[in-house]
Amino acid sequence: MRVLHTADWHIGRALYGRQRYQEFEAFLDWLVTAIADHRIDLLLVAGDIFDTTAPSHRAQQLYYQFLCRVAASSCRHVVIVAGNHDSPSFLNAPRELLKTLSVHVVGRAETPEEEVLVLDDPEGSPELIVCAVPYLRDRDLRTAEAGESLEDKERKLLKGLCDHYTAVADVALEKRSALGVPVPIIATGHLFAAGGTTLEGDGVRDLYVGTLAQVTAGIFPPSFSYVALGHLHVPQTVGGLETCRYSGSPLPMGFGEAKQQKSLCLVVLSGPGNHPEAKDDKDTLYPPASVELIPVPVFQKLRRLQGDWPALEEAIPALAAEKCPVWLEVIYEGHDSSGDLRGRLESLLEGTPLEVLRVKNTGVVDRVLEQAGQDEELGDLDVQEVFLRCLKLHEISPDRHRELLRTYGEALTSLYEADLQAE
């Protein structure tokens, strides 16, 4: 059986105010083709289908149109579990209707029996068992008690995760025994594995409290032939196991991922066999699944340029000569005042297919810190104090301070409101 594992689509996510619906649409179009080209039997989506709990109409349209196209393809099954960005109730709302298209959705933690799915082949015989475990919220894993320490919370969270996967594995084994057919068992998860790699600006959130409940591959029972994970955007294995891995996000979620090769995981499950360390029938496994990474094309090129002004003057024309539309993040590292840095950049970019989405002036930050005391760090200053020091640094007339502070306050308010809506 051929399984395609993907996760962390984040449909609807913007990049510094720029909507990316064309990219999401291009990816989903490509994915439909990839499913056909690789003769996929099961598409497995391990969470974070949408970027927010209230996706836009356009994001919903892309999602449902894609599911209809996959249902009309040779792919026999789709299994979707929710991630921490998804709304459980929103994903679950059409689940009964989607079942008629062989699309199985698990939006929130259910009983182990409800999370274990038995999938049939075209002749109606069982061919695979999926432990469809979604993102498990704090309340799904532990009961809060007064006076708990962080260590107590971490212990309870890890135990809750381990107990949940043990329970669904036991149910899967019982169902396999009742079927009388030695079908393989695979599982999903949306969690943070210990040692997992993240990148700056990828939007990966802590799932519980700080870095608590970062799990190891040891929480997954040996009866799982493959564990399909979501949450981390960098494609990677867990504990060095090829059959326990993150597919990563198919699109770069930030400029820190600009040079990363995105991919999906093609998992091939073959005939039954016994695990070399099997002690009894509960440890009966298929041979290790074979995993191949399928590279995802770049649908919108991103680049991060950094340096002083001479370096940028050299890098931008060289990039423009490639005549390819590129979104840029510019990190300015010069120490001159550069009061009109964005204006100078726009002049340099005029007539090119390049567009700056973000400018970060690290030189300004360094000079603000130079004004601070020896025991003062940037984090010690509130946002208004930093802005006032920037005005002073750029020798802005005091007569304009009141107007600029009011405009700055309006901008901060808009940012805070946008963050609240995203949550």
Secondary structure as UniProt FT lines:
FT   STRAND          2..6
FT   TURN            16..17
FT   HELIX           21..37
FT   TURN            38..39
FT   STRAND          42..46
FT   HELIX           57..71
FT   STRAND          77..81
FT   TURN            84..85
FT   HELIX           88..92
FT   TURN            93..94
FT   HELIX           95..99
FT   TURN            100..102
FT   STRAND          103..106
FT   HELIX           112..115
FT   STRAND          116..120
FT   TURN            122..123
FT   STRAND          126..131
FT   HELIX           138..141
FT   TURN            146..147
FT   HELIX           150..179
FT   STRAND          185..190
FT   TURN            194..195
FT   TURN            200..201
FT   TURN            210..213
FT   HELIX           217..219
FT   TURN            222..223
FT   STRAND          226..230
FT   STRAND          236..238
FT   TURN            239..240
FT   STRAND          241..246
FT   HELIX           255..257
FT   TURN            258..259
FT   STRAND          263..268
FT   STRAND          273..274
FT   TURN            276..277
FT   HELIX           281..283
FT   STRAND          284..285
FT   STRAND          290..295
FT   STRAND          301..307
FT   HELIX           309..320
FT   TURN            321..322
FT   STRAND          326..332
FT   TURN            339..340
FT   HELIX           341..349
FT   TURN            350..351
FT   STRAND          354..361
FT   HELIX           362..371
FT   TURN            374..375
FT   HELIX           378..380
FT   HELIX           383..393
FT   TURN            394..395
FT   HELIX           398..400
FT   HELIX           401..422
//
